[in-house]
Amino acid sequence: MTDDVDEEVEKSIPSVKMELLLSFKATGRNIAKDALRGEFNLIKACLKSPFTPEIAKRIAHKSGHYLIKLVSPRTDGDNAILRIEVPRGNQLGDILPSTNAPDIPFCKVIFRPLEIDGYPPRSVVDLIRNPEEQTTIVLDAFAEVFGTDVLEALKTSLLTVLPAPTQLGIGEFPIIFVPRPDGQDLQMTPVSPAAAFMGMKRVTDHYFQKAHPDRPVPRGKWTRQAVSAKPQNISGAIGGPRVRFRADMPTQLSHEEADLFRFAQGGAFPLWRDSEVAARILHYGDRLTADNEFNNKNTRAALDRMADDLISDAVEFIQDTLCETTDYAKRQGLSEKHSARPTLPQLLLKRRWEGKDAEDKARKALTSPHFEHRLTKSREAAEVL
C-alpha cells in the first residue's frame, strides 16, 4: 500500500473486498456524492505503488477504439493501438486499454464505472472524454487523492490524437485490395472495435449454456477461439477467448414443403399444383355444354368418366397429402393441428386460372347437377369426405 493513505482508510480496507474497488465493470457498490474522496482513498490503498503522471500518460496512450493485438498477439507494442475519434452525436466513442500486466491495476482505477447515487455509472475516463453533470465532483475528488498532475496527464493524453500505427505484425492480418480511381490498388486491413469483443461475449454467452427446454434454440454455429494464452497482455478489460460465429441461412422450402408445414400447423390445405387439372376441368365444362344440345349413351358415358376421373384423382391427392403431412410432421418434430379439409369442388377450383371467364366456367362445371350426382355415386369420395 502507498505511504500517503490515511490510517482510517487503511483500517477500513479489510472490510471492502479489493475486487469491489479495482474493476473494469460496475461492482454494485453505490457511492454517495460526498463519499467520493473516501472511495478514491480506498482504491488508492489497494495499489502497490504510486499512481504517477508517467503511468497515467502511458495508460492513456495505450488505450484506443481498436486494439490491434486482438488480430495478432505478435503486434509490436508501439503499433498496437488505433484511436479514431468519430463522434457519435456529441459523444466520443468507448475506448479500452491495452497495457502490460503491471499497469492493469491502474487501468482499473480510471476505467471502473463509479456508481454514484443519482447518476448513471461512469468511469473517470468516460467523464474526461464525455463530460456530464457529475464530472466536476468526480474529477475534483480524483485529483485530491491522486494528484492534480495525474489528472492533467490523463486529460491531455486521453484527448490527444494518437499517431497511427506504422507497421503490422507478421501473420494473421487479413488483407483486402480495393481498386483506386487511378488504376492502382489500395491495401486495407479490417479491424473491429475493441468494445465489440466483450459485447460479442455478452451476447453469445447463453448460446454456450447447456440446452434447456425453457430456453430458445440457438441459431448459427458458434465457436470460441483463443487469441492469446494471456489475454491480459492484450487488455485487462477483456477476458476469455474470442468468439466467432457462422450464421447459416435456413434451407428454403419448396412450395410443396411449405404447404405441408402450414397444413400441419393448422393452415390451409395444400394446393393441388398439377397444371393439367385446369385444362381437364375446362374440357369437362365444354362437354357439359355440348351434352345439353346432343347426347347419347356413348357421350353420356364419356362425360361420366371425365367427372369420375377428376373425382378419383382429387380423392387420391387428398389421401396422399394427409399421409405426407403426417410423415413430414414426424420428421420435423411437429405436432399436427390439421384444419378442415376442402370439399372436392373447392380443391379442384382452388388454382390459378387464366382470367375470370375461365374461373367462372370451371365453377359452373364443378357445381353442376351432373358433377354433384357423380360425387354422390363415388364411394371413394364418400370415404375421404
Secondary structure, DSSP 8 states (H G I E B T S, - for coil): --TTS-HHHHHHGGGS-HHHHS-SS--S-EE-GGGHHHHHHHHHHH-SS---HHHHHHHHHTEESEEGGGT-TTS-GGG-EE-----BTTB----EE---GGGHHHHHHHHS-BEETTS--B-HHHHHHS--TTHHHHHHHHHHHH-HHHHHHHHHHHTS---------SS----EEEE-TTS-EEEE-----THHHHHHHHHHGGGGS---TTS----SEEEEE-S-S-GGGT-TT--S-EEEEE--------HHHHHHHHHHTT--------THHHHHHHHHHHHHHHHHH---HHHHHHHHHHHHHHHHHHHHHHHHHHHHHHHHHHHHT----------HHHHHH-S--SSHHHHHHHHHHHTSHHHHHHHHH-HHHHHH-
